[in-house]
Amino acid sequence: MTNPMLLLVPVTLGAVIVAAPVAAVEPTIPNLSGTYRCVPDTRPCQSSTFSISQAGPKLEVKSEQGPVGEAEVTSPISVSLGPPWNVNGIILPDQRTIEWSAGTRWQRQ
């Protein structure tokens, strides 16, 4: 009687991953242009009305009392306002309200 020989051959299964280019989706910049009324939240407002004009993510903010500042939309939900205010803001889901780190809230009229 003959003994059949078993031949074991290692088999390697591999997967090839191909990186396909993915189109980057730019986040939508909210339109914040308009006139806003300041509502005291935890601190009083320095002015009752502000106007915002917008070009892309860049904003120009004017107080009814005269001061002007530059701001930038830093994400679809945040904005950074420079001098003379130097505050950061959260854009609420209604995109008509901004809550500022200074403890005030602006609502678009």
ABEGO torsion letter per residue (X at the ends): XBBBBBBBBBBBBBBBBBBBBBBBBBBBBBBABEBBBBBBBABBBABABBBBBBBEABBBBBBAAGBBBBBBBABAABBBBBOAAGBBBBBBAAGABBBBAAGBBBBBX
